[in-house]
């Protein structure tokens, strides 16, 4: 197997996208309720993987997004708005990462004038 496809259970421990947490465990870790996780799922912030038995499973990356949503909701932001804010923050971070990669490849792009 390649490094992109871990072949051992222990190699999944470092995988932020591995759906390791049940809904109950995820809710406990976040100090929230399963209903909150369902609400942010309905708002399409996170889409948990379903086990063969139909149970939701969450990754560490999804739990970080859920924790950010909880922060915003605790500050009074409606769930749907909190989810949209986080999606936009995530898109902005990805755009910045891509932009930085492009700048490293093409030093002429480092300044606005191209010089």
N, C-alpha and C positions, 0 to 999 in steps of 0.2 A: 504494500500500500504506500501511497505517497504521503507527504507531510500534510497535504490538504485533506486527507481522509484518515483520521486517526483510527488505528486498528485495535487499540486496547482500551478497556474501561478507564484505566488511570489517565490516559491521554485526554479523555473528555473533561477531566477536572479543570483544565485550563481553558476550555472552550466556552466563550461567553454566549454562544448561540445554542449550546446543548440544552434541551428542555428537561432540566433535572428536578424542578420543583413542582409539587402538586399545588392545586389552588389553596388548600388549607395551609400548607407550609408557607407559600408565598404571602398569603394574607397575614400570617403570624409574623413573618420576617419584616413586613412593612408596617405592622401595627394597624392594619385596616381590616375590612371585611371581604368575604368572597363577593358580596354584592358590588363593592367598589371595583374589584377586578373585572367583573362582568360588565359594569358600566363603561369602563375604559376600553374594553373589548368591543362593545357595541359602538363606541365612538371611533373605532378602528385605529386606536393608538397602538395597541398590541393585538396580535392574533396568535393565541396560544396553540401549540401543537396539541392534537388530540391523541390520547393513547388508544390502543386497540379497543379498550372498553368504553371509549368516548369521554374520558376524563381529561380536563385541561392540564397542560404541563407548560411551565414557564422557564425561560432561560434567565441567566444573570443580566443580560442586556435588557430584556423586557422588564425585569424587576427594577433596574435603574430608571427606566422610563416611567414605570408605575410610581416609584418613589418621588420623582420630580412632579408627576401629576398630583400626588397627594399633597406635596408642599403647596402647590398653587391652589388647590381646592381648600386646604386649611387656611389660606390667606383670603378666601372668599371668592375665588374665580369659579364660575360654573364648570362642571366636568367637561362639557363639550368644548368650551373655550380653552380650558387647560390643555386638552388633548391637541387642539389645533396649534396652540403656542409651542408645544413640545415638538410636534411634527415640523413646524417651521424652523425651530432651533436646530433640530437634527439635520434638516436640509441645508441650512446655512453652514453648519460645521462641516458637512460633506463637501460643499462647494469650496469652502476655505481650504480643505485638505487637498482637493483636486487642483486648485489654483496654485498652492505651494508646490505640488509635484511638477506642475507645468513650468513654474518659475525656475525650479532647479534644473530642468532639462534645457531651458532656453533663457540664458542670462539676459538677453536683450529685453525680455518682458519684465524685468525687475522694476523699471521705472515707468511712470505713465506715458512718457514720450517715446519709450522704446529705445532710448539711448543711454 
